[in-house]
Every structure is written in structure tokens, then in C-alpha cells.
Amino acid sequence: MAGEPVNVNEFQELAREALPKMYYDYYAGGAEDQYTLKDNVEAFKRITIRPRILVDVSRIDMSTTVLGYNISAPIMIAPTGLHKLAHPEGEAATARAAAASKTIMILSTGSSCTMEEVASSCNTVRFFQLYVYKRRDLAAALVHRAEKNGYKALVLTVDVPRLGRREADIKNKMIAPRSKNLEGLLSIEVDSNSGSNLEAFCKATMDASLCWKDVEWLRSITNMPILIKGILTREDAIKAAEIGVAGIIVSNHGARQLDYSPATITVLEEVVHAVGGKIPVLFDGGVRRGTDVFKALALGAEAVLIGRPVVFGLAAKGEHGVKRVIQMLKDELELAMALSGCPSVKDITRSHVRTERERLLSML
């Protein structure tokens, strides 16, 4: 590809060229038929924007707050694992890019830099994403380390009682290095002759018995606010609001878990209505354009998280690549806001978009 990339999709192409096939497939792939993987992106294309004209948009303010923390735009960094497979500096580079972009990074339990290394790489607001393992003392140790290292919130991922079937990883016999955060805490030798060692590791360590009462347990061992990541239904959103978590992240794990789960943008509004403004709703899955961010905000998300685009930026151009990806999305969002008559994030309302459901209803 000639010249500098001009959008996020071009960064994906650069990453494909830069990475060994096994690692590119690990980042880019989804579960089984990858139906949901494609639909996460495609579903945005079925939503149109209803621009309002003759509004003073000479100054656009994209800044917002998440859990009371200021960010320069409603675009945060989703938790994704093993950044050193993309770039030798790994999550430390990603963290510096987040700080430079004045946004919040959520560090994955599965990171290839320790949470301490990331905390000391730069000074900024960071959240920590937690997997709960069969050994609860492990989860507790991770939580206390995160707290001690200044992480401001805990993001509990709840959609991995088992690992989804990622066929590219199985075919490639993907060998994932162990997370640095678990070094010295977990000594499990896994047999992965049949496919990816990640699958074998998760089977041996992940707690498939995790349920709502365990969220109460987690609240009892930390003062950090807890966000639940992986909610896709009204029923679970209502439950989450009832037990008093600090927020919800609507997510299907980047379509890496249950194939034929809904594209996240198609269920965002259902979740937003269910919580009725009691707690903030964040969103991830398929965001590749500033207009996607705009659509998610119009449907009630407080901010979006970007996962793969960050990793693609990192693989293509390191820390600078991550900064560029975030800046591209911010520039596109700013333009979409100006062209839609929204001078600030709070001016983006439900009436600024038309969903596929509304289009179909109007034809009845």
C-alpha cells in the first residue's frame, strides 16, 4: 500500500503485511464461521445518520467523562492480550499512546507486559481487566496488585466460562506465551497437541462456575468500581444494575466467543433502555470509523472501546501507529459531529440515527 494509511482499515492491511500469519490470525480471527465477526462491522452499515443543519458547529468539543475521569474523546482502549506479539514494546507502547491521546486504556489480564511495567511506563488513568480463575486467591492477588499500582477501575470479563472455538488458532497450532501478570502465580503445563495452547490453558484455568454471587465477592475485596464486560441482553443488564456494579460494557468479546451472538451495535439500545440511566453503558465491537462512534453514542453508549484497531496500529507502526489510529477516529468523529449539527457529545441524540429496525417498521 503506497503512502501513509488514511483510515483504520488500511492499518489492518499494514498489520497483515507486518505480522507472521499465526499472530495476525490470532488478532484478526473470530469464532467458528466468523459470522458475528463480520456482522459486528457490517451492522454499523445498516444504521444511517440523520444530520441536522444550520447549527453553529464552529467549535466541536468531543471531551467527555467516564466514571468521573476526563477523556479527550469518547474513544477508549479495549482490553486485548499479548501486545508483544504485535510489537516488542507491547502494552507499554500502547499505554504511552493512550496517555498522549488523553484517553483511558484498559489493561488485559493476558498482557505481555506486567501491570507494574505498564503503570510505570507513563502517568495516566488506567483500568484493569480481570479474568477470574478457578483459584480465587489468584484473582484476589491480581485485584490487589491493580489497586496498589493505581488502576482506577476493574473490568470483569464475564463471557469466557470457556474459550470460544477460534479455528484459525487451532489450525495454526497457535502457541501463545503465558501472560506476564500470572508469572510465578500459575504453573500449568498444558498439552496442546490437538490445537492452540490457549484453548488448553483456558480449559485448565478458567472458572466455568463464575456467577452473579461472585460479583458480590469481588465487590467485597476491592474499593475499585467494577464494570461488567460481556453483556448482550436486557435481562442481564437489569441484573447488573440491580447488584450495583459501576457500569456495563456491551461486548461479544470481539466475536471471539459465541458465534451467532448478535452484533453488539444491534443490542446496545436494548441494554441502554434496560438500565434506564442508572449506570453508564460502554460499548465495543466493530468500531472502525468515526461515524461508528457517533452511531454508538446516539444509541446511548457513553463511550466506545477499540480493540483490534489498536493492535493493528501497534503492529504497523508501534506507539506512533496506536496514536494515529486513535487520532483518525477522533478526526472522523469530529467531522461527523460537525456535519450532523452536534457541537458536543451531549448534543448527539437518538434522533440523529435511524436503525434498520426503524427503516423496516416504516415500510409496514
VEXVEXRO-470130 format. One record per residue (C-alpha): residue number from 1; residue in one letter; chain; y, x, z. Coordinates in nm, 2 decimals, always signed. Layout:
N
NUM;A;A;Y;X;Z
...
# end
This chain:
364
1;M;A;+0.00;+0.00;+0.00
2;A;A;+0.33;+0.15;-0.11
3;G;A;+0.63;+0.18;+0.13
4;E;A;+0.68;+0.05;+0.48
5;P;A;+0.49;-0.27;+0.58
6;V;A;+0.72;-0.57;+0.57
7;N;A;+0.51;-0.81;+0.77
8;V;A;+0.23;-0.82;+1.02
9;N;A;-0.04;-0.89;+0.76
10;E;A;+0.05;-0.56;+0.58
11;F;A;+0.00;-0.38;+0.92
12;Q;A;-0.35;-0.53;+0.92
13;E;A;-0.42;-0.37;+0.58
14;L;A;-0.29;-0.03;+0.71
15;A;A;-0.52;-0.06;+1.01
16;R;A;-0.82;-0.13;+0.79
17;E;A;-0.75;+0.19;+0.60
18;A;A;-0.68;+0.39;+0.91
19;L;A;-0.98;+0.29;+1.12
20;P;A;-1.36;+0.36;+1.10
21;K;A;-1.53;+0.04;+0.98
22;M;A;-1.71;-0.01;+1.31
23;Y;A;-1.38;-0.01;+1.50
24;Y;A;-1.19;-0.22;+1.25
25;D;A;-1.47;-0.48;+1.25
26;Y;A;-1.47;-0.48;+1.64
27;Y;A;-1.09;-0.56;+1.65
28;A;A;-1.07;-0.79;+1.35
29;G;A;-1.40;-0.98;+1.38
30;G;A;-1.48;-1.32;+1.54
31;A;A;-1.79;-1.51;+1.65
32;E;A;-2.07;-1.62;+1.42
33;D;A;-1.94;-1.78;+1.09
34;Q;A;-1.58;-1.69;+1.19
35;Y;A;-1.47;-2.05;+1.12
36;T;A;-1.24;-2.06;+1.42
37;L;A;-1.12;-1.71;+1.34
38;K;A;-0.99;-1.83;+1.01
39;D;A;-0.87;-2.16;+1.14
40;N;A;-0.66;-2.00;+1.42
41;V;A;-0.44;-1.87;+1.14
42;E;A;-0.48;-2.15;+0.89
43;A;A;-0.40;-2.43;+1.13
44;F;A;-0.04;-2.30;+1.15
45;K;A;+0.00;-2.35;+0.78
46;R;A;-0.07;-2.72;+0.83
47;I;A;+0.24;-2.76;+1.05
48;T;A;+0.58;-2.79;+0.88
49;I;A;+0.92;-2.73;+1.03
50;R;A;+1.20;-2.99;+1.03
51;P;A;+1.52;-2.79;+1.01
52;R;A;+1.85;-2.93;+1.14
53;I;A;+2.16;-2.82;+0.95
54;L;A;+2.53;-2.77;+1.03
55;V;A;+2.46;-2.63;+1.38
56;D;A;+2.65;-2.33;+1.49
57;V;A;+2.39;-2.05;+1.47
58;S;A;+2.63;-1.76;+1.45
59;R;A;+2.47;-1.63;+1.77
60;I;A;+2.10;-1.66;+1.83
61;D;A;+1.96;-1.60;+2.18
62;M;A;+1.58;-1.55;+2.19
63;S;A;+1.56;-1.44;+2.55
64;T;A;+1.35;-1.64;+2.80
65;T;A;+1.17;-1.61;+3.13
66;V;A;+0.80;-1.61;+3.22
67;L;A;+0.72;-1.66;+3.59
68;G;A;+1.08;-1.58;+3.65
69;Y;A;+1.07;-1.25;+3.47
70;N;A;+1.32;-1.20;+3.18
71;I;A;+1.19;-1.11;+2.84
72;S;A;+1.39;-1.04;+2.52
73;A;A;+1.19;-1.30;+2.32
74;P;A;+0.90;-1.54;+2.39
75;I;A;+0.65;-1.29;+2.25
76;M;A;+0.42;-1.11;+2.49
77;I;A;+0.13;-0.87;+2.45
78;A;A;-0.21;-1.03;+2.50
79;P;A;-0.48;-0.85;+2.68
80;T;A;-0.71;-0.67;+2.44
81;G;A;-0.96;-0.39;+2.52
82;L;A;-1.02;-0.04;+2.42
83;H;A;-0.69;+0.07;+2.26
84;K;A;-0.81;+0.43;+2.24
85;L;A;-1.04;+0.33;+1.96
86;A;A;-0.72;+0.25;+1.76
87;H;A;-0.51;+0.54;+1.87
88;P;A;-0.56;+0.85;+2.10
89;E;A;-0.28;+0.74;+2.34
90;G;A;-0.44;+0.40;+2.38
91;E;A;-0.28;+0.15;+2.62
92;A;A;-0.02;+0.40;+2.74
93;A;A;+0.14;+0.38;+2.39
94;T;A;+0.12;+0.00;+2.39
95;A;A;+0.28;-0.02;+2.73
96;R;A;+0.57;+0.20;+2.62
97;A;A;+0.62;-0.01;+2.31
98;A;A;+0.62;-0.33;+2.53
99;A;A;+0.88;-0.17;+2.76
100;A;A;+1.10;-0.06;+2.47
101;S;A;+1.07;-0.42;+2.33
102;K;A;+1.17;-0.56;+2.67
103;T;A;+0.86;-0.78;+2.69
104;I;A;+0.55;-0.82;+2.92
105;M;A;+0.22;-0.65;+2.84
106;I;A;-0.10;-0.79;+2.99
107;L;A;-0.34;-0.51;+3.05
108;S;A;-0.71;-0.58;+2.99
109;T;A;-0.98;-0.50;+3.25
110;G;A;-1.15;-0.35;+2.94
111;S;A;-0.87;-0.10;+2.87
112;S;A;-0.94;+0.26;+2.78
113;C;A;-0.66;+0.39;+3.00
114;T;A;-0.68;+0.32;+3.37
115;M;A;-0.44;+0.06;+3.52
116;E;A;-0.29;+0.36;+3.71
117;E;A;-0.22;+0.56;+3.39
118;V;A;-0.06;+0.26;+3.23
119;A;A;+0.15;+0.19;+3.54
120;S;A;+0.28;+0.54;+3.54
121;S;A;+0.35;+0.55;+3.17
122;C;A;+0.67;+0.36;+3.20
123;N;A;+0.87;+0.13;+3.43
124;T;A;+0.84;-0.24;+3.33
125;V;A;+0.69;-0.58;+3.43
126;R;A;+0.32;-0.59;+3.36
127;F;A;+0.04;-0.84;+3.43
128;F;A;-0.33;-0.75;+3.47
129;Q;A;-0.61;-0.95;+3.31
130;L;A;-0.92;-0.98;+3.52
131;Y;A;-1.29;-1.04;+3.44
132;V;A;-1.49;-1.14;+3.74
133;Y;A;-1.82;-0.96;+3.76
134;K;A;-2.14;-1.05;+3.93
135;R;A;-2.04;-0.81;+4.21
136;R;A;-1.74;-0.98;+4.36
137;D;A;-1.64;-0.67;+4.55
138;L;A;-1.57;-0.52;+4.21
139;A;A;-1.33;-0.80;+4.12
140;A;A;-1.16;-0.77;+4.46
141;A;A;-1.12;-0.39;+4.42
142;L;A;-0.96;-0.44;+4.07
143;V;A;-0.72;-0.70;+4.21
144;H;A;-0.61;-0.48;+4.50
145;R;A;-0.56;-0.19;+4.27
146;A;A;-0.35;-0.40;+4.03
147;E;A;-0.14;-0.52;+4.32
148;K;A;-0.09;-0.17;+4.46
149;N;A;+0.02;-0.04;+4.12
150;G;A;+0.29;-0.30;+4.08
151;Y;A;+0.13;-0.55;+3.84
152;K;A;+0.32;-0.88;+3.88
153;A;A;+0.06;-1.14;+3.80
154;L;A;-0.31;-1.18;+3.75
155;V;A;-0.45;-1.33;+3.43
156;L;A;-0.80;-1.47;+3.49
157;T;A;-1.01;-1.50;+3.17
158;V;A;-1.24;-1.79;+3.21
159;D;A;-1.41;-1.82;+2.87
160;V;A;-1.67;-1.54;+2.90
161;P;A;-1.97;-1.66;+3.10
162;R;A;-2.15;-1.48;+2.83
163;L;A;-2.02;-1.27;+2.54
164;G;A;-1.98;-1.46;+2.21
165;R;A;-2.20;-1.36;+1.92
166;R;A;-2.00;-1.11;+1.71
167;E;A;-2.23;-1.04;+1.42
168;A;A;-2.03;-0.75;+1.27
169;D;A;-2.07;-0.56;+1.60
170;I;A;-2.44;-0.64;+1.61
171;K;A;-2.48;-0.52;+1.25
172;N;A;-2.27;-0.21;+1.31
173;K;A;-2.46;-0.14;+1.64
174;M;A;-2.11;-0.11;+1.79
175;I;A;-2.11;+0.14;+2.08
176;A;A;-1.81;+0.05;+2.30
177;P;A;-1.70;+0.31;+2.55
178;R;A;-1.70;+0.19;+2.91
179;S;A;-1.37;+0.06;+3.05
180;K;A;-1.18;+0.33;+3.24
181;N;A;-1.09;+0.08;+3.51
182;L;A;-1.46;+0.05;+3.60
183;E;A;-1.53;+0.42;+3.62
184;G;A;-1.71;+0.51;+3.94
185;L;A;-1.74;+0.14;+4.03
186;L;A;-2.01;+0.03;+3.79
187;S;A;-2.31;+0.24;+3.68
188;I;A;-2.51;+0.03;+3.45
189;E;A;-2.71;+0.19;+3.18
190;V;A;-2.77;-0.07;+2.91
191;D;A;-3.03;-0.08;+2.64
192;S;A;-2.86;-0.18;+2.32
193;N;A;-3.13;-0.11;+2.06
194;S;A;-3.10;-0.47;+1.94
195;G;A;-2.73;-0.46;+1.86
196;S;A;-2.40;-0.39;+2.02
197;N;A;-2.40;-0.23;+2.36
198;L;A;-2.10;-0.45;+2.46
199;E;A;-2.33;-0.75;+2.44
200;A;A;-2.59;-0.58;+2.66
201;F;A;-2.32;-0.47;+2.91
202;C;A;-2.18;-0.82;+2.94
203;K;A;-2.52;-0.97;+2.99
204;A;A;-2.58;-0.73;+3.28
205;T;A;-2.24;-0.76;+3.45
206;M;A;-2.06;-1.08;+3.37
207;D;A;-2.08;-1.36;+3.62
208;A;A;-2.20;-1.68;+3.44
209;S;A;-2.18;-1.87;+3.77
210;L;A;-1.80;-1.84;+3.79
211;C;A;-1.64;-2.19;+3.86
212;W;A;-1.34;-2.36;+4.00
213;K;A;-1.40;-2.28;+4.36
214;D;A;-1.40;-1.91;+4.27
215;V;A;-1.04;-1.95;+4.16
216;E;A;-0.96;-2.06;+4.51
217;W;A;-1.14;-1.75;+4.64
218;L;A;-0.92;-1.53;+4.41
219;R;A;-0.61;-1.70;+4.53
220;S;A;-0.72;-1.62;+4.89
221;I;A;-0.74;-1.25;+4.83
222;T;A;-0.41;-1.19;+4.65
223;N;A;-0.04;-1.27;+4.66
224;M;A;+0.00;-1.23;+4.28
225;P;A;+0.04;-1.55;+4.09
226;I;A;-0.27;-1.64;+3.89
227;L;A;-0.27;-1.75;+3.52
228;I;A;-0.59;-1.90;+3.38
229;K;A;-0.66;-1.79;+3.02
230;G;A;-0.90;-1.98;+2.80
231;I;A;-0.82;-2.35;+2.85
232;L;A;-0.86;-2.57;+2.54
233;T;A;-0.88;-2.93;+2.68
234;R;A;-0.68;-3.19;+2.86
235;E;A;-0.95;-3.22;+3.13
236;D;A;-0.94;-2.85;+3.22
237;A;A;-0.56;-2.84;+3.20
238;I;A;-0.53;-3.12;+3.46
239;K;A;-0.79;-2.94;+3.69
240;A;A;-0.60;-2.61;+3.66
241;A;A;-0.27;-2.78;+3.75
242;E;A;-0.44;-2.96;+4.05
243;I;A;-0.58;-2.64;+4.21
244;G;A;-0.23;-2.49;+4.19
245;V;A;-0.26;-2.19;+3.95
246;A;A;+0.08;-2.05;+3.84
247;G;A;+0.02;-2.12;+3.47
248;I;A;-0.22;-2.17;+3.18
249;I;A;-0.29;-1.97;+2.87
250;V;A;-0.42;-2.19;+2.58
251;S;A;-0.67;-1.95;+2.41
252;N;A;-1.01;-1.94;+2.24
253;H;A;-1.03;-1.56;+2.30
254;G;A;-0.91;-1.48;+1.95
255;A;A;-1.21;-1.69;+1.82
256;R;A;-1.45;-1.42;+1.95
257;Q;A;-1.64;-1.65;+2.19
258;L;A;-1.74;-2.01;+2.08
259;D;A;-1.72;-2.06;+1.70
260;Y;A;-1.61;-2.41;+1.60
261;S;A;-1.39;-2.43;+1.91
262;P;A;-1.06;-2.57;+1.80
263;A;A;-0.78;-2.36;+1.65
264;T;A;-0.56;-2.31;+1.96
265;I;A;-0.24;-2.45;+1.79
266;T;A;-0.42;-2.78;+1.73
267;V;A;-0.48;-2.83;+2.11
268;L;A;-0.16;-2.68;+2.25
269;E;A;+0.02;-3.01;+2.27
270;E;A;-0.28;-3.18;+2.44
271;V;A;-0.27;-2.92;+2.72
272;V;A;+0.11;-2.93;+2.75
273;H;A;+0.11;-3.31;+2.79
274;A;A;-0.18;-3.29;+3.05
275;V;A;+0.02;-3.05;+3.28
276;G;A;+0.34;-3.26;+3.23
277;G;A;+0.57;-2.96;+3.30
278;K;A;+0.41;-2.89;+3.64
279;I;A;+0.32;-2.53;+3.54
280;P;A;+0.41;-2.32;+3.24
281;V;A;+0.18;-2.31;+2.93
282;L;A;+0.15;-1.99;+2.73
283;F;A;-0.03;-1.97;+2.40
284;D;A;-0.24;-1.72;+2.19
285;G;A;-0.44;-1.73;+1.88
286;G;A;-0.34;-1.68;+1.51
287;V;A;+0.02;-1.58;+1.56
288;R;A;+0.12;-1.37;+1.25
289;R;A;+0.47;-1.49;+1.17
290;G;A;+0.79;-1.57;+1.35
291;T;A;+0.75;-1.93;+1.22
292;D;A;+0.42;-1.94;+1.41
293;V;A;+0.61;-1.85;+1.73
294;F;A;+0.86;-2.12;+1.65
295;K;A;+0.59;-2.38;+1.60
296;A;A;+0.42;-2.30;+1.92
297;L;A;+0.74;-2.32;+2.12
298;A;A;+0.82;-2.66;+1.95
299;L;A;+0.48;-2.79;+2.07
300;G;A;+0.56;-2.69;+2.42
301;A;A;+0.45;-2.33;+2.48
302;E;A;+0.68;-2.12;+2.70
303;A;A;+0.58;-1.80;+2.51
304;V;A;+0.31;-1.67;+2.28
305;L;A;+0.08;-1.37;+2.32
306;I;A;-0.01;-1.15;+2.03
307;G;A;-0.34;-0.96;+2.03
308;R;A;-0.47;-0.83;+1.70
309;P;A;-0.12;-0.76;+1.55
310;V;A;-0.05;-0.52;+1.84
311;V;A;-0.38;-0.34;+1.79
312;F;A;-0.32;-0.32;+1.41
313;G;A;+0.03;-0.18;+1.47
314;L;A;-0.12;+0.08;+1.71
315;A;A;-0.39;+0.18;+1.47
316;A;A;-0.15;+0.22;+1.18
317;K;A;+0.14;+0.39;+1.35
318;G;A;+0.09;+0.43;+1.72
319;E;A;+0.36;+0.33;+1.96
320;H;A;+0.61;+0.30;+1.68
321;G;A;+0.37;+0.06;+1.50
322;V;A;+0.35;-0.17;+1.80
323;K;A;+0.73;-0.17;+1.83
324;R;A;+0.76;-0.25;+1.46
325;V;A;+0.51;-0.54;+1.49
326;I;A;+0.70;-0.69;+1.78
327;Q;A;+1.03;-0.64;+1.61
328;M;A;+0.91;-0.80;+1.29
329;L;A;+0.80;-1.11;+1.47
330;K;A;+1.13;-1.12;+1.66
331;D;A;+1.33;-1.08;+1.34
332;E;A;+1.13;-1.36;+1.18
333;L;A;+1.17;-1.59;+1.48
334;E;A;+1.54;-1.53;+1.49
335;L;A;+1.57;-1.62;+1.12
336;A;A;+1.35;-1.93;+1.17
337;M;A;+1.57;-2.04;+1.46
338;A;A;+1.89;-1.99;+1.26
339;L;A;+1.76;-2.18;+0.96
340;S;A;+1.63;-2.46;+1.18
341;G;A;+1.95;-2.51;+1.38
342;C;A;+1.83;-2.36;+1.71
343;P;A;+2.08;-2.12;+1.87
344;S;A;+1.85;-2.06;+2.18
345;V;A;+1.48;-2.10;+2.27
346;K;A;+1.55;-2.42;+2.47
347;D;A;+1.70;-2.58;+2.16
348;I;A;+1.36;-2.57;+1.99
349;T;A;+1.22;-2.92;+2.05
350;R;A;+0.92;-3.13;+1.95
351;S;A;+1.13;-3.29;+1.68
352;H;A;+1.16;-2.96;+1.50
353;V;A;+0.80;-2.97;+1.38
354;R;A;+0.56;-3.21;+1.21
355;T;A;+0.19;-3.17;+1.27
356;E;A;-0.09;-3.25;+1.04
357;R;A;-0.18;-3.55;+1.27
358;E;A;+0.17;-3.69;+1.22
359;R;A;+0.15;-3.64;+0.85
360;L;A;-0.18;-3.83;+0.83
361;L;A;-0.06;-4.11;+1.06
362;S;A;+0.25;-4.16;+0.84
363;M;A;+0.02;-4.22;+0.54
364;L;A;-0.17;-4.51;+0.71
# end
